[in-house]
Each structure stands twice: as structure tokens, then as C-alpha cells.
């Protein structure tokens, strides 16, 4: 089993400063988020041997404050017959005497056909895990081999799980609700989602309550054909409703995107000891080609941790409050006015990781552009059309094969605050205190200009703040892994 010093620093221009990324290989879905034994544990999908979606292990780190991290031994490796082609996504729960991981074991036959096994592993110390084998062997009747990503919680004296699934009869995606008394014997209760014509798979489901409302987060994989052209999309979404747990009846509204940027997928949540609902996602997409960091031997990263809140019928995401401890000395500007057609230089902190917080008054007809990262080779900017109250993220990054991309959404009451978190190869933008979020990777090459703002009409900015962000500290692991596999007794 591979056990390198996870997150050991390997220098290159795009290696992240305050986001978790691998020392080598590929990282994707965050898994098993849990507060256990006085620390937050973050597991993640990891291929230690290459930058392709193969050979998935569960990497593992923990922290008490989201500033100082400790790398731990690889939690799961694909070394058993039931997970030989990957230890896929899953979740962690607290048994009191142990931490339990429930994950999907992926197996492919000689023809490439998939079988999925929902598997259990236990640890008494939260570090070394013993595999107990499948607890759901294969897909239940009525579902294809695309049956994966169990998210487990305890409610009403029993264990429950939501599992992403594809129906065998019509190849449509859904979420299955299952129940168990002991985490070992599971009964399928029913489906939570009605099939959508374009959705062929739902993965990475997560179900929880906020202020008495049931929230379902999931990743919907869709395919659509327009004018003879087929397009596929992978969309991290959420819907709100009310769940009748015992009958698997979920009355819910429509789906909304969780993120409006170009690189966000497979989020998972946990409940903090003080009752907050926290979320971390993968800053990537299944169909994105290999990133420019691959020549350095690594690819992808996780998002900043975020706090979720339900406000006015929508899910809001805010930066985790603990991350303010990473701020250096503030660079502030007084209130300024930007003339029509004018340009305003914004404060710029030293280094290549920083946070920018802008508040401004914008009339209904105001239009402005925030130039975040710009050089001769690339563009990353926010463009606001006040007449339509539409905000767009524009990205042009040829080194990553990203040409003139644009993603936009409307804001009914306009845009009054922007928080941008810039790392060496990513930007996360929180609009109006988390009303919407834009998450994207970007790969600056050469010198980039300091951020600035241009306005079509007179515009006033106030409360302009910038902070340099310090590098997160990750202590390498020096332990020898002793993960065991055990065939489940029947």
C-alpha cells in the first residue's frame, strides 16, 4: 500500500497555498467528513500513482482548527476482491467505540462491466481501518451497476443511507433511501427522486435538515440533444422539501445549482460540534481534461470549507469563519468613486494567495467589471450588467484549454458585495454573503496585473479590504499503515 507523506510540499507555480491538494497523483471527491475524537477528519478519493481516474484509494487528513492539518495513513486501498477497481466514495459515522466508513467498492469484469458493493470498515483509533467487506453485495433488484456513494446518518433509532443509483429499466438516475439496524443488514425503502428525462445518473447524494427543512444535495449527470448536437453536464445541485422518512416520500421543489463557476462537484457535508452544517467540494469535474499541473505529477484540489445556511428559501454558502485565522495584515482603502468609463486600482497584498472583500452601491443601470487575474495570456473577471442584474464569470486560460468561457446568473436585488479568495491556481467568489458562489480553477502564467475595477457608469465602492492568506500547515505522516481486509462472515 502506498503511504507517502500526504500533502508534503512539492514546489511548482500552481501548487495551492491554502487548499488541500495531493503531493502527487489525482484527488477528487471529499469523503467521510466527520468530527470524531476531538478533530475534523477529511477523507478523499485519491489515485497516488497517476493523474487519471483510476486506482482510487481513500486519503486521510485531520485538523482541529482548519489551519493546522495532520496527514494520516491511507485509510482504504483497492486491495480486496470487492473493491479491486477502486474504493469509491462514501461516508463516516461515529459508533461511540469506533469510527465506521461505508464506501462503494468498484469492480469491473473482463468486458469492462461494473459491479458495485457497499462496504464497511471500522477503526478504534480513527487512523487504522479494518475492512469488513460488503454489506450490500451488488446492486439491488431494479438497479444497474451504477449504485454508489452511500451517505449514512442515524435517525429515529436506526441507520439510514442515501445512495446514488441508476434504474435498470429506463437508465434514469435517482436516489435510493435505505435503512439498517446495525450497518450490516440493509433494507431498501424507496426512491426519493422522480426520474428526469435527461438525467441518466445521480451520484454523491447527501441528505440533512436545516431549520426544519430537508435538504438533498446530489450530483446529477445529464445528457441532452439539441439541433442534433449531444451535450453532457455534471451538475452539483440541491433541492429543498419535506421527507417522510419511513415511507421514503420526499416532497420537494426544483433543483438549483450549488455553484455557478466552472469547477465544482461532489460536495459532502458534516455537522460541527457547535451545530453548523459545513461543506467541502471537489474543485473539478468528471469530464474536465487533465489539468496543466499534471506535468508536475499532481492534479485537482478540494474547495475551501464552507458554512451552509437556509435563508429565504435558498441555501447560502459562506466562507468558514475559522479561515480568518489565515489572514495576514489587512490592506484597506477608503470609499472611492469610479467615474463612468474609468478604472480604479484595488489594494493588492503581497504574495499569490489573497482575499478581496468589496462592498458597493450599485444602481439598477450600473455596469462594472472586476478584473481578478489578467495577463497577456489569460483573463479571469467578473462582469456585472446592472440593467439585467446579471453577473458573469469570464475565463480565458489557453494553457488549460479553456477558451472564452462564460457562466452567469441573475440577482433579483442586484449585487452589493463580492468576496474573492484567490489561491495560486483557483478562485472562489462569494456574492452577496453567499447568495451565489463561483468556483473555478485558473493557471496564471507570466506576470498578472493587480486587481482593478472598471465601470460603465459612475460607481461608488466602500469597505474595500484585502488580506494576504498564509499557507496552511500540513504535518507529514510518519506512520506505517496496517489496514486489514476481512471477508465478511455470512
Buried (B, 14 or more C-beta within 10 A) or exposed (E): BBBBEBBBEEEEEBBBBBBBBBBBBBBBBBBBBBBBEEBBBBBBBBBBEBBEEEBBBBBBBBBEEBBEBBBBBBBBBBBBEBBEBBBBBBBBBBEEEBBBBBBBBBBEEEEEEBBBBBBBBBBEEBBBBBBBBBBBBBBBEEBBBBBBBBBBBEEEEEBBBBBBBBBBEEEBBBBBBBBBEEBBEBEBBBBBBEBBEBBBBBBBBBBBBBEEBBBBBBBBBBEEEEEEEEEEEBBBBBBBBEBEBEEBBBEBEEBBBBBBBBBBBBBBBBBBEEEBBBBBBBBBBBEBEBBBBBEBBBBBBBBBBBBBBBEEEEBBBBBBEBBEEBBBEEBEBEEBEBEEEBEBEBBBBEBBBBBBBBBBEBEEEBBBBBBBBBEEBBBBBBBBBBEEBBBBBBBBBEBBEBEEBEBBBEBEEBBBBBBBBBBBBBBBBBBBEBBBBBBBBBBBBEEBEEBBBBBBBEBBBEEBBBBBBBEBEBBEBEEEBEBEBEEBEE
